[in-house]
Amino acid sequence: MRLVHALGAAVAATGLVASVAKATLTMSLVPVATAVANARSFDLKVTQTGEKWDVTTMQTTLAGAADGVGLSGTFYTPAGHSNINFPASPPSDTSFTTPRFAESADISHIDILGTSDYPANAGLGTTPTVGPTTLNIAWGDHNASDPGTTGAAGTYTVAHLTVVGTTGGYINGYSAGTSGNTAQTFANLYLPIQGDVNLDHLVNQNDLNVVLGNWQNTVGVGYATGDVNLDGIVNQNDLNQILGAWQNSINAPAGAALGALVP
């Protein structure tokens, strides 16, 4: 069975499932700072409107030499790694959480279900893949309907992804919520390659111009305005990220629109 139905059955047993009009779950990637050398970190976020997040299933494989130019690297899974993002997890560990687990640290609010079943084929009860270059995992919260501040409309983190090296990739999967547990697909969510500030899949003069155009700025800066390492200033460190990946590129997925990265 599909994972949405597996968690949905547990949620439905609470008697708290209700129909909500225009319920949506929207996934995005948000760059965040990391102290890991030669690495970039991202939070996978869910924005819920008239809905309450219940489960996400996702697949991605980092691009290699056959998928672009100058690309190599792995997901960061250091000593002490756990697929669950515990409060004591290593900083920037590639790991997974839920809105209620992040809020309460209550282990009853996170379930690692197995491999992804996107777009089909059940993964429930299997062993997920986390690294070195592949993520194939489903996770959720069978107690998602419990009261908590994360029941409100808003944006919440459900995973932390860190990539070491120049590579990137595209994330595919679906999320579902407690209102009917209907799968809402996200496709080709772009995990950008090093130095691709303008997200056009190529590191070139356009990215360099963003950094130079915001040189030494410290107010209102972010990834999209050239603060590539997100340390609050656009400077030589950001320029080095661009130059270190100069002319690298990643092939776009054929015939598909790209998902959102939030700067």
Backbone as CSV, one residue per row, in Angstrom:
resi,resn,N_x,N_y,N_z,CA_x,CA_y,CA_z,C_x,C_y,C_z
1,MET,0.834,-1.185,0.000,0.000,0.000,0.000,0.872,1.238,0.000
2,ARG,0.310,2.329,-0.479,1.069,3.566,-0.482,1.219,4.069,0.937
3,LEU,2.316,4.791,1.165,2.621,5.261,2.509,1.587,6.242,3.026
4,VAL,0.964,7.014,2.132,-0.066,7.938,2.601,-1.187,7.173,3.280
5,HIS,-1.506,5.995,2.756,-2.571,5.211,3.353,-2.116,4.575,4.662
6,ALA,-0.859,4.198,4.738,-0.350,3.581,5.959,-0.428,4.544,7.136
7,LEU,0.085,5.758,6.957,-0.007,6.736,8.040,-1.424,7.238,8.193
8,GLY,-2.131,7.327,7.097,-3.511,7.806,7.151,-4.377,6.931,8.017
9,ALA,-4.147,5.618,7.978,-4.933,4.708,8.788,-4.708,4.975,10.266
10,ALA,-3.459,5.253,10.628,-3.158,5.541,12.030,-3.790,6.853,12.467
11,VAL,-3.748,7.853,11.568,-4.343,9.139,11.905,-5.855,9.028,11.992
12,ALA,-6.463,8.296,11.046,-7.915,8.170,11.023,-8.425,7.496,12.290
13,ALA,-7.619,6.618,12.869,-8.034,5.902,14.069,-8.251,6.843,15.244
14,THR,-7.687,8.056,15.179,-7.876,9.012,16.264,-9.229,9.693,16.187
15,GLY,-9.908,9.581,15.036,-11.203,10.220,14.859,-11.112,11.708,14.640
16,LEU,-9.902,12.227,14.320,-9.726,13.663,14.204,-9.590,14.127,12.760
17,VAL,-9.760,13.244,11.791,-9.633,13.628,10.392,-10.859,14.418,9.973
18,ALA,-10.648,15.572,9.356,-11.758,16.396,8.883,-11.445,16.896,7.487
19,SER,-12.448,17.149,6.722,-12.271,17.647,5.363,-12.047,19.155,5.412
20,VAL,-10.973,19.628,4.748,-10.659,21.052,4.727,-10.564,21.496,3.282
21,ALA,-11.289,22.543,2.934,-11.288,23.020,1.558,-9.947,23.645,1.210
22,LYS,-9.481,23.378,-0.005,-8.272,23.973,-0.546,-7.065,23.743,0.362
23,ALA,-6.985,22.563,0.920,-5.844,22.227,1.770,-4.612,21.998,0.902
24,THR,-3.497,22.640,1.244,-2.281,22.494,0.443,-1.059,22.287,1.330
25,LEU,-0.117,21.529,0.789,1.199,21.333,1.379,2.218,21.640,0.283
26,THR,3.019,22.655,0.467,3.979,23.087,-0.544,5.393,22.905,-0.010
27,MET,6.233,22.230,-0.784,7.610,21.942,-0.362,8.580,22.942,-0.989
28,SER,9.606,23.310,-0.218,10.640,24.206,-0.725,11.963,23.896,-0.032
29,LEU,13.056,24.328,-0.651,14.390,24.204,-0.067,14.887,25.593,0.313
30,VAL,15.391,25.723,1.526,15.897,27.004,2.010,17.371,26.840,2.374
31,PRO,18.284,27.588,1.732,19.708,27.504,2.100,19.916,27.982,3.540
32,VAL,20.753,27.272,4.276,21.103,27.660,5.651,22.609,27.553,5.820
33,ALA,23.133,28.281,6.797,24.574,28.298,7.029,25.053,26.959,7.580
34,THR,26.295,26.616,7.251,26.924,25.411,7.786,28.395,25.685,8.048
35,ALA,28.927,25.019,9.073,30.354,25.120,9.363,31.142,23.977,8.745
36,VAL,30.462,23.085,8.038,31.133,21.954,7.400,31.924,22.463,6.194
37,ALA,33.182,22.065,6.112,34.059,22.538,5.039,33.565,22.070,3.678
38,ASN,33.655,22.973,2.697,33.328,22.652,1.304,31.915,22.076,1.179
39,ALA,30.975,22.641,1.938,29.624,22.076,1.969,28.570,23.174,1.908
40,ARG,27.370,22.764,1.539,26.191,23.636,1.540,25.047,22.896,2.220
41,SER,24.293,23.613,3.053,23.183,23.001,3.782,21.862,23.641,3.384
42,PHE,20.810,22.831,3.459,19.473,23.288,3.100,18.467,22.685,4.077
43,ASP,17.435,23.458,4.396,16.287,22.928,5.108,15.198,22.625,4.095
44,LEU,14.655,21.404,4.174,13.469,21.071,3.391,12.267,21.502,4.215
45,LYS,11.467,22.402,3.660,10.360,23.013,4.389,9.018,22.599,3.784
46,VAL,8.018,22.532,4.647,6.648,22.361,4.182,5.848,23.573,4.633
47,THR,5.104,24.158,3.714,4.167,25.230,4.041,2.768,24.646,3.987
48,GLN,2.071,24.669,5.097,0.740,24.060,5.173,-0.329,25.140,5.283
49,THR,-1.369,24.959,4.470,-2.497,25.880,4.438,-3.778,25.058,4.486
50,GLY,-4.546,25.188,5.544,-5.767,24.400,5.681,-5.496,22.913,5.770
51,GLU,-4.326,22.569,6.219,-3.868,21.179,6.237,-2.843,21.032,7.349
52,LYS,-2.543,19.796,7.720,-1.527,19.525,8.727,-0.646,18.399,8.205
53,TRP,0.655,18.691,8.067,1.591,17.736,7.478,1.568,16.411,8.239
54,ASP,1.667,15.315,7.465,1.596,13.976,8.037,2.770,13.104,7.594
55,VAL,3.152,13.185,6.305,4.169,12.291,5.761,4.801,12.913,4.522
56,THR,6.099,12.647,4.328,6.774,12.971,3.068,7.558,11.755,2.620
57,THR,7.568,11.524,1.326,8.374,10.474,0.719,9.161,11.119,-0.415
58,MET,10.467,10.841,-0.491,11.298,11.552,-1.460,12.432,10.689,-1.983
59,GLN,12.877,11.026,-3.183,14.011,10.364,-3.826,14.882,11.424,-4.492
60,THR,16.195,11.256,-4.397,17.119,12.064,-5.179,18.458,11.355,-5.241
61,THR,19.169,11.562,-6.344,20.546,11.091,-6.494,21.390,12.260,-6.961
62,LEU,22.471,12.529,-6.262,23.336,13.639,-6.625,23.947,13.428,-8.001
63,ALA,24.089,14.517,-8.734,24.625,14.458,-10.087,26.108,14.101,-10.069
64,GLY,26.509,13.330,-11.069,27.904,12.960,-11.250,28.431,13.443,-12.576
65,ALA,29.535,12.868,-13.017,30.202,13.319,-14.236,29.312,13.211,-15.467
66,ALA,28.407,12.237,-15.488,27.546,12.050,-16.652,26.341,12.986,-16.650
67,ASP,26.170,13.747,-15.565,24.966,14.570,-15.408,25.244,16.058,-15.508
68,GLY,26.450,16.417,-15.919,26.810,17.823,-16.020,28.309,17.970,-16.192
69,VAL,28.837,19.095,-15.732,30.272,19.384,-15.856,30.826,19.737,-14.482
70,GLY,31.921,19.062,-14.090,32.641,19.412,-12.873,31.947,19.039,-11.582
71,LEU,31.047,18.054,-11.625,30.231,17.753,-10.453,30.697,16.494,-9.731
72,SER,30.857,16.619,-8.426,31.153,15.473,-7.577,30.783,15.842,-6.147
73,GLY,30.561,14.829,-5.316,30.270,15.096,-3.925,29.336,14.065,-3.329
74,THR,29.040,14.248,-2.056,28.213,13.305,-1.307,27.334,14.062,-0.318
75,PHE,26.331,13.365,0.203,25.579,13.893,1.334,26.421,13.742,2.590
76,TYR,26.328,14.705,3.471,27.098,14.717,4.707,26.403,13.862,5.762
77,THR,27.030,12.764,6.142,26.542,11.881,7.202,27.716,11.565,8.117
78,PRO,28.017,12.424,9.087,29.226,12.304,9.905,29.106,11.208,10.952
79,ALA,30.186,11.006,11.696,30.143,10.110,12.847,29.026,10.564,13.777
80,GLY,28.261,9.611,14.265,27.113,9.945,15.100,25.850,10.204,14.311
81,HIS,25.905,9.988,12.981,24.735,10.223,12.133,23.543,9.388,12.565
82,SER,22.373,9.996,12.492,21.103,9.296,12.639,20.140,9.844,11.607
83,ASN,19.300,8.978,11.042,18.304,9.463,10.090,17.332,10.432,10.744
84,ILE,17.127,10.295,12.054,16.269,11.212,12.800,17.113,12.382,13.301
85,ASN,16.601,13.599,13.110,17.314,14.777,13.577,17.015,15.020,15.057
86,PHE,17.747,14.310,15.912,17.598,14.488,17.352,18.218,15.819,17.786
87,PRO,17.811,16.351,18.942,18.451,17.578,19.437,19.968,17.462,19.563
88,ALA,20.471,16.254,19.830,21.918,16.055,19.988,22.600,15.591,18.706
89,SER,21.908,15.642,17.581,22.502,15.208,16.319,23.678,16.106,15.946
90,PRO,24.667,15.565,15.201,25.779,16.414,14.750,25.263,17.589,13.930
91,PRO,25.835,18.768,14.104,25.410,19.918,13.305,25.492,19.630,11.805
92,SER,24.471,20.043,11.083,24.399,19.913,9.622,24.262,18.472,9.139
93,ASP,24.010,17.529,10.029,23.798,16.143,9.623,22.619,16.066,8.654
94,THR,22.743,15.248,7.615,21.621,14.984,6.717,20.636,14.089,7.467
95,SER,19.498,14.652,7.821,18.587,13.944,8.716,17.177,14.492,8.573
96,PHE,16.229,13.843,9.252,14.817,14.076,9.004,14.079,14.326,10.307
97,THR,13.061,15.174,10.223,12.312,15.536,11.413,10.846,15.709,11.016
98,THR,10.031,16.104,11.966,8.630,16.438,11.718,8.322,17.719,12.478
99,PRO,7.303,18.451,12.088,6.994,19.687,12.814,6.802,19.469,14.315
100,ARG,6.074,18.416,14.703,5.820,18.179,16.123,7.054,17.635,16.849
101,PHE,7.880,16.819,16.166,9.094,16.320,16.813,10.073,17.467,17.051
102,ALA,10.205,18.362,16.058,11.088,19.513,16.223,10.610,20.402,17.364
103,GLU,9.292,20.453,17.568,8.719,21.292,18.619,8.855,20.654,20.001
104,SER,8.673,19.331,20.071,8.531,18.674,21.371,9.649,17.692,21.717
105,ALA,10.445,17.244,20.721,11.441,16.181,20.908,10.803,14.898,21.435
106,ASP,9.522,14.732,21.178,8.773,13.536,21.593,8.893,12.498,20.481
107,ILE,9.555,11.359,20.774,9.843,10.361,19.744,8.583,9.760,19.149
108,SER,7.438,9.902,19.817,6.186,9.388,19.252,5.708,10.225,18.075
109,HIS,6.412,11.339,17.815,6.016,12.217,16.716,6.942,12.113,15.511
110,ILE,7.683,11.012,15.384,8.448,10.793,14.156,8.539,9.299,13.884
111,ASP,8.321,8.951,12.606,8.394,7.565,12.139,9.238,7.543,10.871
112,ILE,10.330,6.777,10.866,11.058,6.496,9.633,10.418,5.253,9.042
113,LEU,9.725,5.425,7.909,8.846,4.375,7.392,9.545,3.384,6.476
114,GLY,10.582,3.832,5.772,11.272,2.958,4.816,11.675,3.746,3.594
115,THR,11.816,3.054,2.478,12.153,3.733,1.226,10.931,4.456,0.681
116,SER,11.193,5.366,-0.237,10.118,6.115,-0.881,9.286,5.206,-1.764
117,ASP,7.990,5.472,-1.821,7.136,4.760,-2.779,6.698,5.704,-3.906
118,TYR,7.473,6.771,-4.128,7.178,7.678,-5.231,7.785,7.133,-6.519
119,PRO,7.064,7.109,-7.643,5.643,7.429,-7.778,4.734,6.243,-7.455
120,ALA,5.307,5.076,-7.266,4.520,3.882,-6.944,5.446,2.888,-6.252
121,ASN,4.910,1.726,-5.937,5.639,0.636,-5.291,5.874,0.934,-3.803
122,ALA,5.242,0.165,-2.975,5.270,0.408,-1.534,6.675,0.310,-0.982
123,GLY,7.009,1.225,-0.057,8.294,1.180,0.604,8.170,0.903,2.090
124,LEU,6.954,0.797,2.587,6.733,0.641,4.020,7.426,-0.613,4.547
125,GLY,8.228,-0.441,5.605,8.908,-1.569,6.218,10.252,-1.895,5.621
126,THR,10.652,-1.209,4.575,11.968,-1.420,3.980,12.991,-0.520,4.677
127,THR,14.253,-0.637,4.268,15.319,0.166,4.876,15.626,1.362,3.986
128,PRO,15.480,2.572,4.483,15.744,3.743,3.643,17.220,3.867,3.290
129,THR,17.501,4.579,2.210,18.861,4.886,1.801,19.147,6.352,2.104
130,VAL,20.182,6.602,2.903,20.608,7.965,3.213,22.116,8.028,3.005
131,GLY,22.528,8.493,1.808,23.932,8.604,1.468,24.470,7.341,0.787
132,PRO,25.701,7.412,0.251,26.475,8.648,0.164,25.996,9.624,-0.914
133,THR,25.375,9.125,-1.988,24.912,10.043,-3.037,23.406,9.947,-3.279
134,THR,22.715,9.106,-2.549,21.287,8.884,-2.783,20.484,9.057,-1.498
135,LEU,19.328,9.694,-1.630,18.319,9.701,-0.577,17.079,9.016,-1.128
136,ASN,16.625,7.993,-0.440,15.402,7.288,-0.823,14.704,6.922,0.488
137,ILE,13.751,7.737,0.909,13.236,7.637,2.268,11.815,8.174,2.365
138,ALA,11.073,7.616,3.296,9.760,8.133,3.671,9.719,8.259,5.184
139,TRP,9.139,9.332,5.669,9.048,9.550,7.110,7.788,10.352,7.413
140,GLY,7.335,10.278,8.638,6.120,10.987,8.979,5.847,10.977,10.469
141,ASP,4.603,11.298,10.812,4.185,11.448,12.203,2.782,10.876,12.341
142,HIS,2.693,9.632,12.873,1.365,9.022,12.965,0.513,9.661,14.058
143,ASN,1.132,10.559,14.851,0.377,11.330,15.844,0.255,12.795,15.418
144,ALA,0.293,13.046,14.125,0.299,14.423,13.633,-0.953,15.197,14.022
145,SER,-2.050,14.506,14.295,-3.289,15.203,14.643,-3.330,15.659,16.095
146,ASP,-2.338,15.259,16.892,-2.313,15.724,18.271,-2.211,17.251,18.323
147,PRO,-2.777,17.858,19.357,-2.675,19.322,19.465,-1.215,19.765,19.566
148,GLY,-0.963,20.950,19.066,0.379,21.518,19.125,0.432,22.768,18.278
149,THR,1.399,23.622,18.528,1.454,24.874,17.780,1.708,24.632,16.300
150,THR,2.280,23.488,15.960,2.564,23.208,14.558,1.315,22.822,13.780
151,GLY,0.172,22.846,14.412,-1.065,22.616,13.682,-1.524,23.828,12.908
152,ALA,-0.947,24.990,13.222,-1.366,26.216,12.563,-0.803,26.295,11.147
153,ALA,-1.460,27.121,10.324,-0.906,27.405,9.009,0.466,28.031,9.187
154,GLY,1.396,27.652,8.346,2.751,28.183,8.455,3.741,27.309,7.746
155,THR,5.022,27.583,7.952,6.106,26.857,7.291,6.967,26.192,8.342
156,TYR,7.268,24.899,8.126,7.987,24.099,9.112,9.063,23.266,8.419
157,THR,10.149,23.006,9.141,11.240,22.181,8.626,10.910,20.710,8.826
158,VAL,11.142,19.899,7.765,10.929,18.454,7.870,12.188,17.656,7.537
159,ALA,13.260,18.321,7.086,14.523,17.625,6.832,15.651,18.638,6.723
160,HIS,16.865,18.180,7.005,18.084,18.965,6.821,18.982,18.192,5.857
161,LEU,19.398,18.833,4.778,20.234,18.188,3.765,21.538,18.962,3.629
162,THR,22.656,18.269,3.730,23.959,18.901,3.543,24.726,18.143,2.469
163,VAL,25.235,18.890,1.497,26.000,18.323,0.389,27.436,18.802,0.483
164,VAL,28.382,17.872,0.476,29.806,18.193,0.456,30.297,18.047,-0.979
165,GLY,30.924,19.097,-1.518,31.404,19.040,-2.890,30.656,20.011,-3.779
166,THR,30.818,19.847,-5.069,30.262,20.797,-6.038,28.903,20.390,-6.573
167,THR,28.459,19.199,-6.296,27.300,18.635,-6.964,25.972,19.144,-6.407
168,GLY,24.910,18.773,-7.089,23.541,19.052,-6.671,22.632,17.989,-7.254
169,GLY,21.361,18.289,-7.353,20.431,17.300,-7.899,19.008,17.806,-7.902
170,TYR,18.072,16.887,-8.095,16.644,17.198,-8.138,15.898,16.221,-7.238
171,ILE,14.996,16.753,-6.440,14.263,15.957,-5.472,12.841,15.744,-5.958
172,ASN,12.381,14.498,-5.886,11.021,14.152,-6.289,10.333,13.382,-5.171
173,GLY,9.042,13.593,-5.031,8.300,12.862,-4.016,6.906,13.402,-3.843
174,TYR,6.328,13.133,-2.692,5.028,13.701,-2.357,4.931,13.887,-0.859
175,SER,4.013,14.757,-0.455,3.661,14.928,0.944,2.163,14.736,1.080
176,ALA,1.742,14.375,2.277,0.316,14.224,2.553,0.034,14.724,3.957
177,GLY,-1.214,15.086,4.195,-1.596,15.623,5.486,-2.698,14.828,6.139
178,THR,-3.171,15.327,7.267,-4.164,14.610,8.056,-5.587,14.815,7.558
179,SER,-5.781,15.737,6.612,-7.123,16.002,6.079,-7.334,15.203,4.798
180,GLY,-7.725,13.941,4.952,-7.948,13.096,3.797,-6.715,12.347,3.351
181,ASN,-5.531,12.770,3.814,-4.285,12.058,3.530,-4.017,11.897,2.040
182,THR,-4.339,12.927,1.262,-4.156,12.880,-0.186,-2.735,13.281,-0.555
183,ALA,-2.077,12.489,-1.382,-0.706,12.781,-1.797,-0.654,14.040,-2.650
184,GLN,0.256,14.946,-2.303,0.500,16.154,-3.088,1.947,16.101,-3.578
185,THR,2.083,15.885,-4.868,3.387,15.605,-5.480,4.226,16.870,-5.629
186,PHE,5.535,16.725,-5.402,6.486,17.768,-5.784,7.532,17.117,-6.673
187,ALA,7.917,17.812,-7.746,8.819,17.227,-8.737,9.966,18.179,-9.046
188,ASN,11.172,17.618,-9.152,12.364,18.348,-9.587,12.652,19.578,-8.726
189,LEU,12.506,19.409,-7.421,12.914,20.453,-6.484,14.437,20.565,-6.573
190,TYR,14.928,21.720,-6.978,16.346,21.877,-7.330,17.214,22.047,-6.092
191,LEU,18.146,21.120,-5.928,19.198,21.202,-4.921,20.412,21.756,-5.662
192,PRO,20.701,23.046,-5.545,21.625,23.692,-6.482,23.075,23.270,-6.322
193,ILE,23.763,23.279,-7.450,25.191,23.008,-7.447,25.921,24.196,-6.822
194,GLN,27.152,23.961,-6.373,27.948,25.023,-5.747,28.081,26.213,-6.685
195,GLY,27.812,27.408,-6.160,28.041,28.636,-6.906,26.924,29.069,-7.824
196,ASP,25.874,28.291,-7.946,24.767,28.642,-8.850,23.801,29.569,-8.124
197,VAL,24.194,30.821,-8.007,23.418,31.795,-7.240,22.082,32.098,-7.905
198,ASN,22.072,32.208,-9.233,20.830,32.569,-9.921,20.020,31.347,-10.366
199,LEU,20.458,30.155,-9.980,19.686,28.914,-10.158,19.369,28.597,-11.617
200,ASP,20.330,28.899,-12.518,20.121,28.574,-13.929,20.915,27.343,-14.361
201,HIS,21.461,26.597,-13.385,22.148,25.321,-13.599,23.553,25.460,-14.175
202,LEU,24.078,26.692,-14.175,25.412,26.965,-14.724,26.086,28.020,-13.861
203,VAL,27.344,27.806,-13.525,28.109,28.792,-12.751,28.952,29.607,-13.732
204,ASN,28.593,30.891,-13.874,29.261,31.702,-14.884,29.238,33.177,-14.489
205,GLN,29.404,34.032,-15.485,29.494,35.469,-15.230,28.247,36.011,-14.545
206,ASN,27.085,35.440,-14.820,25.859,35.923,-14.196,25.903,35.761,-12.676
207,ASP,26.440,34.649,-12.207,26.563,34.440,-10.769,27.624,35.370,-10.180
208,LEU,28.724,35.524,-10.910,29.790,36.425,-10.462,29.271,37.851,-10.337
209,ASN,28.433,38.266,-11.282,27.890,39.631,-11.256,27.025,39.867,-10.016
210,VAL,26.312,38.837,-9.576,25.491,38.976,-8.372,26.381,39.259,-7.163
211,VAL,27.471,38.510,-7.046,28.394,38.711,-5.924,29.047,40.095,-6.005
212,LEU,29.558,40.451,-7.166,30.243,41.741,-7.311,29.272,42.908,-7.125
213,GLY,28.032,42.726,-7.561,27.035,43.790,-7.428,26.591,44.024,-6.002
214,ASN,26.891,43.086,-5.119,26.526,43.234,-3.709,27.755,43.210,-2.801
215,TRP,28.911,43.510,-3.377,30.187,43.375,-2.675,30.203,44.161,-1.368
216,GLN,30.553,43.465,-0.293,30.674,44.032,1.056,29.331,44.413,1.692
217,ASN,28.235,44.084,1.046,26.930,44.337,1.657,26.724,43.433,2.870
218,THR,26.094,43.977,3.875,25.777,43.205,5.079,24.304,43.318,5.463
219,VAL,23.550,44.162,4.769,22.148,44.403,5.109,21.241,43.703,4.106
220,GLY,20.381,42.831,4.619,19.398,42.186,3.761,19.986,41.219,2.757
221,VAL,21.187,40.697,3.026,21.811,39.804,2.061,21.368,38.363,2.318
222,GLY,21.406,37.565,1.274,21.066,36.152,1.341,21.672,35.440,0.159
223,TYR,21.311,34.193,-0.004,21.886,33.387,-1.085,21.681,34.056,-2.444
224,ALA,20.469,34.536,-2.700,20.143,35.097,-4.008,20.839,36.424,-4.275
225,THR,21.377,37.062,-3.231,22.085,38.330,-3.411,23.582,38.175,-3.211
226,GLY,24.079,36.934,-3.316,25.512,36.705,-3.366,26.167,36.268,-2.080
227,ASP,25.406,36.184,-0.982,25.982,35.676,0.265,25.901,34.151,0.226
228,VAL,26.767,33.558,-0.561,26.675,32.139,-0.881,26.842,31.276,0.369
229,ASN,27.736,31.685,1.265,27.971,30.881,2.470,27.120,31.328,3.662
230,LEU,26.273,32.345,3.438,25.274,32.777,4.424,25.891,33.171,5.766
231,ASP,27.009,33.911,5.680,27.635,34.390,6.912,27.306,35.859,7.188
232,GLY,26.406,36.429,6.371,25.930,37.785,6.630,26.679,38.886,5.916
233,ILE,27.653,38.525,5.078,28.398,39.520,4.311,28.795,38.921,2.969
234,VAL,28.731,39.733,1.923,29.158,39.303,0.592,30.620,39.720,0.434
235,ASN,31.505,38.734,0.366,32.935,39.067,0.360,33.735,38.001,-0.383
236,GLN,35.023,37.951,-0.097,35.926,37.048,-0.810,35.529,35.583,-0.653
237,ASN,34.984,35.229,0.504,34.578,33.837,0.712,33.498,33.412,-0.279
238,ASP,32.582,34.322,-0.573,31.530,34.017,-1.548,32.092,33.997,-2.967
239,LEU,32.985,34.924,-3.244,33.637,34.940,-4.558,34.384,33.635,-4.792
240,ASN,35.046,33.125,-3.762,35.789,31.871,-3.905,34.867,30.696,-4.241
241,GLN,33.646,30.726,-3.710,32.676,29.662,-4.031,32.340,29.669,-5.516
242,ILE,32.188,30.866,-6.066,31.877,30.982,-7.500,33.064,30.535,-8.344
243,LEU,34.226,31.076,-8.023,35.408,30.774,-8.828,35.802,29.305,-8.709
244,GLY,35.566,28.697,-7.550,35.901,27.293,-7.366,35.012,26.340,-8.131
245,ALA,33.899,26.867,-8.630,32.977,26.037,-9.406,32.767,26.605,-10.813
246,TRP,33.681,27.443,-11.258,33.524,28.182,-12.515,33.255,27.255,-13.700
247,GLN,32.179,27.568,-14.435,31.733,26.837,-15.628,31.195,25.438,-15.311
248,ASN,31.034,25.107,-14.042,30.337,23.861,-13.730,28.868,23.987,-14.094
249,SER,28.252,22.874,-14.419,26.837,22.905,-14.796,26.184,21.571,-14.473
250,ILE,24.864,21.609,-14.334,24.077,20.401,-14.134,23.002,20.347,-15.208
251,ASN,22.807,19.172,-15.784,21.780,19.016,-16.798,20.405,19.180,-16.154
252,ALA,19.534,19.928,-16.801,18.164,20.073,-16.322,17.390,18.805,-16.620
253,PRO,16.429,18.442,-15.787,15.595,17.276,-16.087,14.764,17.542,-17.334
254,ALA,14.736,16.595,-18.233,14.072,16.794,-19.519,12.568,16.947,-19.346
255,GLY,12.016,17.981,-19.997,10.567,18.137,-20.098,9.850,18.347,-18.786
256,ALA,10.522,18.955,-17.797,9.880,19.098,-16.489,10.149,20.476,-15.921
257,ALA,9.141,21.026,-15.260,9.305,22.293,-14.550,10.100,22.047,-13.275
258,LEU,10.762,23.099,-12.789,11.606,22.988,-11.615,10.863,23.455,-10.374
259,GLY,11.163,22.817,-9.254,10.598,23.218,-7.978,11.320,24.432,-7.422
260,ALA,10.862,24.901,-6.259,11.323,26.162,-5.725,12.461,26.011,-4.730
261,LEU,13.429,26.928,-4.846,14.407,27.112,-3.792,14.199,28.514,-3.273
262,VAL,14.035,28.648,-1.976,13.757,29.942,-1.382,15.068,30.561,-0.915
263,PRO,15.455,31.727,-1.437,16.737,32.325,-1.056,16.710,32.830,0.384
